[in-house]
Amino acid sequence: MNSNNNYNNDSSSEDDLQVYETLTKIAPANELLPRKLTIDIDVKSLYPLKPLPKFCKTYTTFFEESSQRECLIPDIQVSDENRTLLDYYEENKQNLVYKRFDQLDLGKRTSNDRTYFASLLANFKRTQPRVFFRGEALFDQKLTPCTSEQIQFDSNFESGNLFCAFKKAENIYDLVIQNDINTRGNTQWFFFSVTGAKAGQTIQFNILNHLKTGSLFNEGLQPAVYSVKENQLVGTEWCRDGFNISYFKSIFMKEYPLSLKKKYYQLRFHYTFKHEGDKVYFAHSYPYTYTNLLEFLNTQLEDQERNQYLSRKVLCTTLGGNTCEVLTITSNSLQKRAFRKGVVFLARQHPGEPQGSYVMQGIIEFLTSNNPQAEYLRQNCIFKIFPMMNSDGVVNGNYRCGLEGSDLNRRWKKPNKYLHPSVYYAKKYVKGFSKERQILLVVDLHGHSRKQSSFVYGCAYSSQVKTIERVFALLMSKVNPFMDYSSCTFRVESAKDKTARIQLWRELKINWVYTYECSFYGQQKKHYQIKDYLNCGVSICNALSQIVKDTTKEFTNQANQPDIQQQMLEELGKMPQTDDQDIGSDSSQSEAELSDDELVQLFQPKTYSIKQKNLSKQQETNNKKKIQQPNSNQKSTIASQKASVLQESPTKNQEQKPPMSSQKPKNPLYRIQAPQRNRQLDQVKQVEPPLMVDKSVQTDDWIYRQWLIQMGKLKKQQEFQSITPTRNIYKSSSQSVTRFIVKNSTMKNDRGRVDSISLMASGLQNKLISSSQQRQMMRYSGSNFMS
């Protein structure tokens, strides 16, 4: 019974070691077959994608554009009115210049009043998922043809998510970004390209449907820009550009639900094109795609010096068919291997936060290098790295969710094996790893869109500043110039109870479990560059090396010198008390997620929650009732039957048994009629009005209870009328001998004895019983009545 109760419990340790041993088992060496280290770059998307340019070949310092440049385009006054994006399309469909797929009918409305303007739904009930838009399947996805004189938009590439574009006025374009797959919101990340602009032409872009109420764009953040011709001529990679940037509340209401009248937020920026016929990419931050990760891992595995410390395994296959990798970095030496500490790094649970991938790349490059600190860490630690937890979301341009439509960093308490395979197997893997050796540090890498600098979220029940959980965070801030310790918070919030940070800290009892956040912007109103994110990863490793030296007592030859942890604790004790208030995400996950009745239509029954299973059964029952729905005459007969049931009285000779709950028919036409009370009817037949009963209580359960009450009263009347207490006698047969056994708990020695007077009084001897049977009964009872 216990195994059945814990069948869906992710924290059960039954399969932890089995999953861990399966994934870490090394095949025996075979000299005849060459060892394949590289990864086949096979990116699977829900729709065809175009290749992107080779981004980020070099990391050069770029000149920051001034955000105070004046725009020559007149601003358009926006009236404060309540409209939806669907209303906007009906008014401006003649100005549509781009939609992601040519089959999209943007003006179509659904019959159930759930018309999400920019949502694509993926149905996973079949082997190959199919993409639907407002109930219609998309098959051959093609770009909408545009004339050469117009500005051409495109987002059909990896991580792209521009849904449609409208030409509002000359050199002014309104853009709508796509919702996360199988959701009705989560719009913050954007990534698209523009071609066809002339040199010196300035264009205003208005992104109409952002999600969050606040953004760093109002503090000086600029969009990330990549010019193909600029890269060919000068070698410039991604940079920050754009001017006249503002982020404010939009006039358009969200579609979920309209009764709340919540508004979207709008981003407005201007950009001046520098080259004729150039193709320019715009993004929220420097993109890091799934292809970029596979190419980077291949460069590491092809390097003869680095691949001796690095090994890779496929953790699982995601819902969209991509692979989730787990990397192991450690020294090949067997010395002190059993005493090495465990360290775990995770990244890209949220696909629209590419900063985590750049920090992870810096960690991997440092740990596989010839740096003395890296060699020391490899000899004393075993690193388990999950470089991209949500590869499906990265490929399909999601901001926060996977293809199942949920936030993976809110599924660590009870992950579903089929819907959240990367979280399910990563948690099993880490728990098995913790049983093999002590885990010293767990870091989950993210990006933050509303705060500057880099900082951590930690776990601590106590609000005191002098706690062991804050030690490593303070040490990282000492080593990392891009980290601000004053922005760190250490709390266990109920809203984030299902995150990887809190669940691993609580279940594995690890002090140093952090969510490492890197700002989309930078520090002190200066943009982070790609090399700055890489250096953040190196700084984490440098701080870790000091902690490892401290724990192994090998960092100094002076025995009386205080250790690093003690120094950090003393410094923490001198700091003032903080309230640990955080400006977190203001998006409500429940608002953006689809309802249960919508999710039931998209996924297989094995993925349903208990609530969704009950809902599915209810839908099946309702469908059957619609097929076999009684007409109005039958409904009237049902009401008359209920009234007649309350007027009927039970008969004495008729034995009525209560209907079992499992045998109770569902059709109300065939209900078992239950009697009312056993009352004396008047001899004069009068037409009595039907018994007035409140319809709210006149249900099957109420009639059944009334029936039980009447049967109990009838049984009591029969017992008082009878002479013999027949309720204590029951009949049983064995070997053709009829025995009458008296149930008397106080007379244990006389069990089986029958009083002959009681037998005579009850009239049992009036029955036709042969003399031989009577002798057998009396002989069995021990009576001398027949002697």
BANU-581453 format. One line per 5 residues: number of its first residue (from 1); for each residue x, y negated, z negated of C-alpha. Coordinates in steps of 0.2 Angstrom, whole numbers, plus 5000, padded with zeros to 4 digits. Example, Ala and Ser with C-alpha at 12.3 -4.5 7.8 and 13.67 -1.06 7.14 Angstrom:
// BANU-581453
1) 5062 5022 4961 ~ 5068 5005 4964
This chain:
// BANU-581453
1) 5000 5000 5000 ~ 5014 4988 4996 ~ 5022 4991 5013 ~ 5005 4986 5022 ~ 5004 4970 5012
6) 5022 4965 5016 ~ 5021 4970 5034 ~ 5021 4952 5041 ~ 5032 4945 5027 ~ 5047 4938 5035
11) 5057 4938 5019 ~ 5057 4957 5016 ~ 5074 4964 5016 ~ 5070 4980 5024 ~ 5077 4976 5042
16) 5090 4963 5037 ~ 5105 4974 5037 ~ 5098 4984 5052 ~ 5096 4969 5063 ~ 5113 4962 5057
21) 5123 4979 5060 ~ 5114 4981 5077 ~ 5120 4963 5083 ~ 5137 4964 5076 ~ 5142 4982 5081
26) 5157 4982 5093 ~ 5157 4994 5107 ~ 5173 5005 5108 ~ 5187 4999 5120 ~ 5188 5006 5137
31) 5203 5002 5147 ~ 5196 5008 5163 ~ 5182 4994 5163 ~ 5186 4976 5163 ~ 5179 4966 5148
36) 5166 4953 5154 ~ 5167 4938 5143 ~ 5158 4925 5154 ~ 5139 4922 5153 ~ 5128 4923 5169
41) 5120 4906 5171 ~ 5102 4911 5173 ~ 5090 4897 5167 ~ 5072 4902 5168 ~ 5059 4888 5168
46) 5040 4888 5170 ~ 5042 4879 5187 ~ 5056 4877 5200 ~ 5069 4865 5195 ~ 5082 4855 5205
51) 5101 4855 5200 ~ 5108 4841 5190 ~ 5125 4832 5193 ~ 5140 4839 5183 ~ 5138 4827 5168
56) 5151 4824 5155 ~ 5167 4829 5164 ~ 5177 4816 5154 ~ 5173 4806 5139 ~ 5178 4788 5142
61) 5174 4773 5132 ~ 5161 4762 5141 ~ 5157 4744 5140 ~ 5141 4740 5131 ~ 5129 4729 5140
66) 5122 4714 5131 ~ 5104 4716 5126 ~ 5101 4697 5126 ~ 5101 4696 5145 ~ 5086 4686 5152
71) 5073 4694 5164 ~ 5067 4685 5179 ~ 5051 4695 5180 ~ 5036 4687 5173 ~ 5028 4696 5158
76) 5010 4702 5160 ~ 4999 4698 5146 ~ 4990 4714 5139 ~ 4973 4713 5132 ~ 4969 4722 5116
81) 4956 4735 5121 ~ 4952 4753 5118 ~ 4956 4763 5133 ~ 4963 4781 5136 ~ 4976 4786 5149
86) 4962 4794 5159 ~ 4953 4777 5160 ~ 4969 4769 5166 ~ 4971 4782 5180 ~ 4953 4779 5186
91) 4957 4760 5187 ~ 4974 4762 5195 ~ 4974 4778 5205 ~ 4977 4769 5221 ~ 4993 4763 5214
96) 5000 4781 5210 ~ 5017 4783 5217 ~ 5023 4799 5208 ~ 5015 4814 5200 ~ 5026 4829 5195
101) 5016 4842 5205 ~ 5006 4839 5220 ~ 4992 4850 5214 ~ 4988 4840 5199 ~ 4970 4832 5199
106) 4973 4818 5186 ~ 4955 4813 5187 ~ 4948 4829 5182 ~ 4939 4831 5166 ~ 4937 4847 5156
111) 4919 4853 5150 ~ 4924 4854 5132 ~ 4929 4835 5129 ~ 4947 4840 5127 ~ 4955 4831 5142
116) 4973 4829 5137 ~ 4980 4818 5151 ~ 4998 4823 5151 ~ 4997 4841 5145 ~ 5002 4857 5154
121) 4997 4874 5146 ~ 5006 4890 5148 ~ 4997 4906 5147 ~ 5007 4921 5140 ~ 4994 4934 5140
126) 5002 4941 5156 ~ 5020 4947 5159 ~ 5024 4932 5169 ~ 5017 4916 5161 ~ 5006 4905 5172
131) 5005 4886 5170 ~ 4988 4878 5169 ~ 4982 4860 5170 ~ 4965 4856 5164 ~ 4959 4874 5167
136) 4967 4876 5185 ~ 4983 4886 5188 ~ 4998 4878 5197 ~ 5006 4889 5210 ~ 5017 4880 5223
141) 5024 4865 5214 ~ 5029 4852 5226 ~ 5034 4833 5224 ~ 5021 4821 5230 ~ 5028 4813 5247
146) 5033 4795 5246 ~ 5038 4783 5259 ~ 5056 4777 5261 ~ 5051 4759 5257 ~ 5045 4764 5239
151) 5055 4767 5224 ~ 5055 4786 5222 ~ 5054 4795 5205 ~ 5059 4812 5200 ~ 5059 4823 5185
156) 5059 4841 5192 ~ 5075 4846 5184 ~ 5081 4853 5168 ~ 5075 4843 5153 ~ 5066 4831 5164
161) 5048 4826 5158 ~ 5041 4811 5168 ~ 5023 4816 5172 ~ 5017 4802 5183 ~ 5021 4784 5188
166) 5011 4769 5194 ~ 5016 4753 5203 ~ 5008 4740 5192 ~ 5015 4725 5202 ~ 5030 4720 5212
171) 5045 4728 5203 ~ 5035 4733 5188 ~ 5031 4752 5186 ~ 5020 4760 5172 ~ 5026 4778 5167
176) 5018 4792 5158 ~ 5029 4805 5150 ~ 5023 4823 5149 ~ 5017 4831 5132 ~ 5027 4846 5126
181) 5021 4862 5133 ~ 5005 4869 5125 ~ 5003 4854 5114 ~ 4993 4838 5115 ~ 5007 4826 5110
186) 5025 4825 5104 ~ 5030 4812 5117 ~ 5047 4803 5112 ~ 5060 4810 5123 ~ 5061 4804 5141
191) 5072 4809 5156 ~ 5069 4805 5174 ~ 5078 4798 5190 ~ 5075 4783 5202 ~ 5081 4782 5220
196) 5077 4769 5234 ~ 5081 4753 5225 ~ 5092 4739 5233 ~ 5108 4732 5226 ~ 5104 4718 5213
201) 5085 4723 5212 ~ 5079 4722 5194 ~ 5064 4733 5189 ~ 5054 4733 5174 ~ 5049 4751 5167
206) 5034 4753 5155 ~ 5033 4770 5146 ~ 5015 4770 5140 ~ 5013 4785 5128 ~ 5027 4786 5115
211) 5022 4794 5099 ~ 5031 4786 5084 ~ 5026 4770 5076 ~ 5044 4764 5075 ~ 5060 4765 5085
216) 5078 4760 5086 ~ 5074 4751 5102 ~ 5069 4736 5092 ~ 5085 4736 5083 ~ 5096 4735 5099
221) 5096 4753 5106 ~ 5097 4754 5125 ~ 5092 4769 5136 ~ 5106 4781 5142 ~ 5110 4778 5160
226) 5120 4788 5173 ~ 5123 4781 5190 ~ 5129 4794 5204 ~ 5138 4781 5214 ~ 5146 4773 5199
231) 5152 4790 5194 ~ 5159 4793 5212 ~ 5168 4776 5213 ~ 5174 4773 5196 ~ 5171 4789 5186
236) 5159 4781 5174 ~ 5149 4794 5164 ~ 5133 4791 5154 ~ 5133 4774 5146 ~ 5120 4763 5138
241) 5112 4749 5149 ~ 5096 4739 5151 ~ 5090 4723 5144 ~ 5074 4714 5137 ~ 5070 4730 5128
246) 5055 4730 5116 ~ 5044 4744 5108 ~ 5027 4740 5102 ~ 5009 4747 5100 ~ 5001 4752 5117
251) 4983 4748 5121 ~ 4979 4766 5125 ~ 4972 4778 5113 ~ 4977 4796 5109 ~ 4965 4809 5115
256) 4966 4819 5099 ~ 4954 4814 5092 ~ 4946 4799 5100 ~ 4936 4796 5084 ~ 4952 4791 5074
261) 4956 4778 5088 ~ 4975 4780 5085 ~ 4986 4771 5098 ~ 5001 4776 5108 ~ 5017 4765 5107
266) 5025 4758 5123 ~ 5043 4756 5128 ~ 5048 4742 5140 ~ 5065 4739 5147 ~ 5073 4731 5163
271) 5087 4737 5173 ~ 5097 4730 5188 ~ 5103 4742 5201 ~ 5121 4739 5206 ~ 5122 4750 5222
276) 5112 4752 5238 ~ 5104 4769 5239 ~ 5110 4774 5222 ~ 5102 4788 5212 ~ 5101 4783 5193
281) 5096 4794 5179 ~ 5087 4786 5163 ~ 5086 4796 5147 ~ 5082 4793 5128 ~ 5100 4799 5124
286) 5114 4808 5133 ~ 5106 4824 5139 ~ 5114 4841 5135 ~ 5105 4855 5144 ~ 5105 4874 5143
291) 5116 4875 5158 ~ 5128 4863 5150 ~ 5129 4875 5135 ~ 5132 4891 5146 ~ 5145 4882 5156
296) 5154 4876 5140 ~ 5154 4894 5133 ~ 5161 4901 5149 ~ 5176 4889 5148 ~ 5179 4894 5131
301) 5178 4913 5135 ~ 5189 4911 5151 ~ 5203 4903 5140 ~ 5215 4916 5135 ~ 5220 4907 5119
306) 5203 4903 5113 ~ 5193 4919 5118 ~ 5203 4929 5105 ~ 5195 4920 5091 ~ 5177 4919 5099
311) 5165 4933 5102 ~ 5147 4931 5108 ~ 5131 4942 5106 ~ 5113 4940 5113 ~ 5102 4937 5097
316) 5086 4939 5106 ~ 5076 4934 5122 ~ 5065 4919 5120 ~ 5046 4917 5125 ~ 5051 4910 5142
321) 5064 4923 5146 ~ 5080 4914 5141 ~ 5093 4921 5129 ~ 5097 4914 5112 ~ 5116 4917 5108
326) 5125 4920 5092 ~ 5144 4916 5091 ~ 5157 4923 5079 ~ 5173 4913 5076 ~ 5186 4920 5065
331) 5204 4927 5065 ~ 5208 4943 5072 ~ 5220 4947 5058 ~ 5213 4960 5045 ~ 5221 4952 5030
336) 5209 4946 5017 ~ 5195 4949 5029 ~ 5184 4956 5015 ~ 5187 4940 5005 ~ 5182 4928 5019
341) 5168 4916 5016 ~ 5153 4914 5027 ~ 5148 4898 5036 ~ 5133 4896 5047 ~ 5129 4882 5060
346) 5113 4879 5069 ~ 5108 4867 5082 ~ 5094 4861 5094 ~ 5079 4867 5085 ~ 5071 4851 5092
351) 5075 4851 5110 ~ 5074 4832 5112 ~ 5089 4829 5100 ~ 5104 4832 5111 ~ 5116 4825 5098
356) 5116 4841 5089 ~ 5123 4850 5104 ~ 5137 4838 5105 ~ 5142 4840 5087 ~ 5141 4859 5089
361) 5152 4858 5104 ~ 5165 4848 5093 ~ 5164 4861 5080 ~ 5167 4875 5092 ~ 5181 4866 5101
366) 5190 4863 5085 ~ 5188 4880 5077 ~ 5195 4889 5093 ~ 5210 4877 5094 ~ 5228 4878 5088
371) 5225 4865 5075 ~ 5233 4871 5058 ~ 5217 4867 5049 ~ 5207 4877 5061 ~ 5219 4892 5059
376) 5217 4890 5040 ~ 5198 4891 5042 ~ 5199 4906 5053 ~ 5209 4915 5041 ~ 5198 4911 5026
381) 5180 4910 5034 ~ 5169 4919 5046 ~ 5158 4907 5056 ~ 5141 4912 5063 ~ 5135 4899 5076
386) 5118 4898 5084 ~ 5122 4884 5097 ~ 5104 4882 5104 ~ 5089 4889 5095 ~ 5076 4882 5106
391) 5082 4884 5124 ~ 5065 4885 5131 ~ 5061 4868 5125 ~ 5077 4861 5132 ~ 5074 4868 5149
396) 5056 4862 5151 ~ 5059 4845 5144 ~ 5050 4846 5127 ~ 5054 4834 5113 ~ 5050 4844 5097
401) 5042 4861 5101 ~ 5045 4877 5110 ~ 5034 4885 5123 ~ 5022 4892 5109 ~ 5018 4874 5105
406) 5025 4873 5087 ~ 5040 4865 5078 ~ 5052 4879 5076 ~ 5059 4870 5061 ~ 5043 4872 5052
411) 5042 4891 5055 ~ 5056 4898 5044 ~ 5045 4903 5030 ~ 5035 4916 5040 ~ 5041 4916 5058
416) 5031 4927 5070 ~ 5042 4940 5079 ~ 5034 4937 5096 ~ 5030 4918 5095 ~ 5046 4912 5086
421) 5059 4926 5091 ~ 5074 4915 5089 ~ 5069 4909 5071 ~ 5064 4927 5066 ~ 5080 4935 5071
426) 5091 4921 5066 ~ 5084 4922 5048 ~ 5086 4941 5048 ~ 5104 4939 5054 ~ 5109 4926 5041
431) 5101 4936 5027 ~ 5110 4951 5032 ~ 5126 4941 5033 ~ 5123 4935 5015 ~ 5123 4953 5009
436) 5140 4956 5017 ~ 5149 4941 5010 ~ 5146 4925 5001 ~ 5140 4911 5012 ~ 5148 4894 5007
441) 5139 4882 5019 ~ 5124 4881 5030 ~ 5122 4866 5042 ~ 5107 4863 5053 ~ 5112 4849 5066
446) 5098 4837 5072 ~ 5096 4819 5079 ~ 5086 4805 5071 ~ 5077 4791 5080 ~ 5073 4779 5066
451) 5089 4777 5056 ~ 5107 4772 5060 ~ 5123 4781 5056 ~ 5124 4800 5052 ~ 5119 4807 5036
456) 5112 4823 5028 ~ 5096 4830 5020 ~ 5100 4841 5005 ~ 5091 4851 4992 ~ 5090 4848 4974
461) 5076 4849 4961 ~ 5085 4836 4949 ~ 5085 4818 4953 ~ 5102 4816 4945 ~ 5116 4810 4956
466) 5129 4821 4948 ~ 5124 4838 4955 ~ 5134 4851 4964 ~ 5122 4849 4979 ~ 5129 4832 4983
471) 5147 4836 4982 ~ 5150 4842 5000 ~ 5140 4828 5007 ~ 5150 4815 4998 ~ 5166 4824 5004
476) 5160 4823 5022 ~ 5157 4804 5020 ~ 5175 4802 5014 ~ 5182 4811 5029 ~ 5169 4806 5043
481) 5169 4787 5047 ~ 5153 4789 5056 ~ 5143 4795 5040 ~ 5134 4785 5028 ~ 5132 4793 5011
486) 5119 4780 5005 ~ 5107 4786 5018 ~ 5108 4804 5012 ~ 5093 4811 5002 ~ 5092 4827 4991
491) 5074 4832 4989 ~ 5063 4847 4991 ~ 5048 4840 5000 ~ 5032 4849 5001 ~ 5030 4843 5019
496) 5046 4851 5024 ~ 5045 4867 5014 ~ 5045 4878 5029 ~ 5061 4871 5036 ~ 5077 4881 5038
501) 5086 4870 5025 ~ 5073 4873 5011 ~ 5070 4891 5015 ~ 5088 4897 5016 ~ 5092 4887 5001
506) 5078 4894 4991 ~ 5080 4912 4997 ~ 5099 4914 4998 ~ 5103 4903 4983 ~ 5116 4893 4992
511) 5120 4876 4985 ~ 5127 4868 5001 ~ 5112 4869 5014 ~ 5111 4853 5024 ~ 5101 4846 5038
516) 5115 4835 5047 ~ 5106 4820 5056 ~ 5115 4809 5069 ~ 5107 4793 5075 ~ 5101 4791 5093
521) 5108 4773 5091 ~ 5125 4772 5082 ~ 5132 4763 5067 ~ 5131 4745 5062 ~ 5122 4741 5079
526) 5136 4749 5089 ~ 5131 4763 5100 ~ 5138 4781 5097 ~ 5147 4788 5112 ~ 5148 4806 5117
531) 5166 4807 5109 ~ 5159 4800 5093 ~ 5147 4815 5092 ~ 5161 4827 5095 ~ 5172 4819 5081
536) 5157 4821 5069 ~ 5159 4840 5072 ~ 5178 4839 5069 ~ 5175 4829 5053 ~ 5163 4843 5046
541) 5177 4856 5049 ~ 5190 4845 5040 ~ 5179 4843 5025 ~ 5176 4861 5025 ~ 5194 4865 5025
546) 5197 4855 5009 ~ 5183 4864 5000 ~ 5189 4881 5005 ~ 5207 4876 4999 ~ 5199 4871 4983
551) 5189 4887 4980 ~ 5204 4898 4984 ~ 5216 4887 4973 ~ 5229 4886 4987 ~ 5227 4867 4991
556) 5242 4862 4979 ~ 5257 4868 4970 ~ 5252 4858 4954 ~ 5242 4868 4943 ~ 5236 4853 4932
561) 5229 4843 4947 ~ 5210 4841 4946 ~ 5201 4850 4961 ~ 5191 4842 4974 ~ 5174 4846 4967
566) 5178 4839 4950 ~ 5184 4823 4958 ~ 5168 4822 4968 ~ 5157 4825 4953 ~ 5166 4812 4943
571) 5164 4799 4957 ~ 5145 4804 4958 ~ 5143 4801 4940 ~ 5149 4783 4942 ~ 5135 4780 4956
576) 5119 4772 4951 ~ 5103 4782 4951 ~ 5094 4782 4968 ~ 5076 4786 4972 ~ 5080 4796 4987
581) 5067 4788 4998 ~ 5068 4793 5017 ~ 5061 4786 5033 ~ 5056 4802 5040 ~ 5046 4807 5055
586) 5029 4799 5055 ~ 5022 4811 5067 ~ 5009 4824 5061 ~ 5012 4841 5068 ~ 4994 4846 5065
591) 4988 4832 5076 ~ 4999 4837 5091 ~ 4996 4856 5090 ~ 4982 4864 5099 ~ 4967 4871 5090
596) 4966 4889 5085 ~ 4952 4892 5098 ~ 4963 4885 5112 ~ 4979 4895 5106 ~ 4968 4911 5106
601) 4966 4909 5125 ~ 4984 4907 5128 ~ 4993 4921 5119 ~ 4992 4940 5116 ~ 4982 4947 5101
606) 4998 4953 5092 ~ 5003 4935 5090 ~ 4987 4929 5081 ~ 4987 4923 5063 ~ 4973 4930 5051
611) 4963 4914 5055 ~ 4965 4916 5074 ~ 4960 4935 5072 ~ 4944 4931 5063 ~ 4941 4917 5076
616) 4943 4929 5091 ~ 4931 4942 5083 ~ 4918 4928 5081 ~ 4920 4922 5099 ~ 4918 4940 5105
621) 4902 4942 5094 ~ 4895 4925 5101 ~ 4898 4931 5118 ~ 4888 4947 5115 ~ 4874 4937 5107
626) 4873 4926 5122 ~ 4871 4941 5134 ~ 4858 4949 5123 ~ 4849 4933 5116 ~ 4831 4936 5111
631) 4818 4926 5119 ~ 4806 4914 5110 ~ 4793 4927 5107 ~ 4805 4939 5099 ~ 4811 4925 5087
636) 4793 4922 5081 ~ 4791 4941 5078 ~ 4807 4940 5067 ~ 4800 4926 5057 ~ 4783 4936 5054
641) 4793 4951 5049 ~ 4802 4942 5036 ~ 4786 4936 5029 ~ 4777 4953 5029 ~ 4792 4961 5021
646) 4789 4950 5005 ~ 4771 4956 5004 ~ 4773 4975 5005 ~ 4773 4986 4990 ~ 4783 5002 4988
651) 4774 5019 4989 ~ 4777 5032 4975 ~ 4780 5047 4985 ~ 4791 5039 4998 ~ 4809 5040 4994
656) 4818 5024 5000 ~ 4836 5023 5000 ~ 4846 5007 5001 ~ 4854 5003 5018 ~ 4873 5004 5018
661) 4882 4989 5023 ~ 4891 4998 5036 ~ 4875 5005 5043 ~ 4866 4988 5043 ~ 4861 4984 5061
666) 4866 4968 5068 ~ 4850 4965 5078 ~ 4837 4957 5067 ~ 4823 4966 5076 ~ 4828 4983 5068
671) 4830 4978 5050 ~ 4825 4990 5036 ~ 4809 4982 5028 ~ 4812 4981 5009 ~ 4797 4981 4998
676) 4793 4967 4986 ~ 4786 4969 4968 ~ 4774 4983 4963 ~ 4760 4972 4958 ~ 4741 4977 4956
681) 4731 4971 4972 ~ 4714 4964 4970 ~ 4700 4976 4976 ~ 4692 4961 4986 ~ 4702 4959 5002
686) 4706 4941 5004 ~ 4717 4933 5016 ~ 4732 4927 5006 ~ 4743 4914 5013 ~ 4761 4920 5016
691) 4773 4918 5002 ~ 4782 4901 5003 ~ 4801 4904 5002 ~ 4815 4892 5006 ~ 4822 4897 5023
696) 4839 4892 5017 ~ 4839 4907 5005 ~ 4828 4919 5015 ~ 4843 4929 5022 ~ 4847 4947 5023
701) 4857 4947 5007 ~ 4842 4939 4998 ~ 4830 4952 5004 ~ 4842 4966 5000 ~ 4844 4960 4982
706) 4825 4959 4980 ~ 4824 4976 4986 ~ 4836 4982 4973 ~ 4827 4974 4959 ~ 4810 4982 4964
711) 4818 4999 4965 ~ 4826 4997 4948 ~ 4809 4993 4940 ~ 4801 5008 4949 ~ 4814 5020 4942
716) 4812 5013 4924 ~ 4793 5016 4925 ~ 4795 5034 4931 ~ 4807 5038 4917 ~ 4795 5031 4904
721) 4781 5041 4911 ~ 4790 5058 4911 ~ 4791 5069 4895 ~ 4809 5076 4898 ~ 4823 5064 4900
726) 4827 5069 4918 ~ 4840 5056 4920 ~ 4852 5067 4910 ~ 4849 5083 4919 ~ 4855 5087 4937
731) 4855 5102 4947 ~ 4870 5112 4953 ~ 4872 5129 4962 ~ 4886 5141 4961 ~ 4886 5159 4968
736) 4867 5159 4970 ~ 4864 5155 4952 ~ 4854 5140 4947 ~ 4861 5131 4932 ~ 4854 5117 4922
741) 4868 5107 4914 ~ 4864 5094 4901 ~ 4876 5079 4901 ~ 4879 5075 4883 ~ 4896 5067 4879
746) 4894 5069 4860 ~ 4890 5088 4861 ~ 4906 5095 4869 ~ 4904 5112 4861 ~ 4886 5114 4868
751) 4890 5109 4885 ~ 4880 5120 4897 ~ 4866 5125 4884 ~ 4848 5121 4888 ~ 4835 5120 4875
756) 4821 5132 4880 ~ 4808 5120 4872 ~ 4813 5106 4884 ~ 4812 5118 4899 ~ 4794 5123 4894
761) 4789 5105 4891 ~ 4796 5100 4907 ~ 4786 5113 4917 ~ 4801 5121 4924 ~ 4795 5138 4919
766) 4779 5136 4929 ~ 4789 5139 4944 ~ 4790 5156 4952 ~ 4806 5163 4945 ~ 4809 5182 4944
771) 4812 5190 4928 ~ 4830 5195 4933 ~ 4834 5176 4937 ~ 4826 5172 4920 ~ 4837 5184 4911
776) 4853 5177 4920 ~ 4848 5160 4914 ~ 4845 5165 4896 ~ 4861 5175 4896 ~ 4871 5161 4902
781) 4863 5149 4890 ~ 4866 5161 4875 ~ 4848 5160 4869 ~ 4839 5174 4860 ~ 4822 5169 4867
786) 4820 5185 4878 ~ 4827 5197 4865
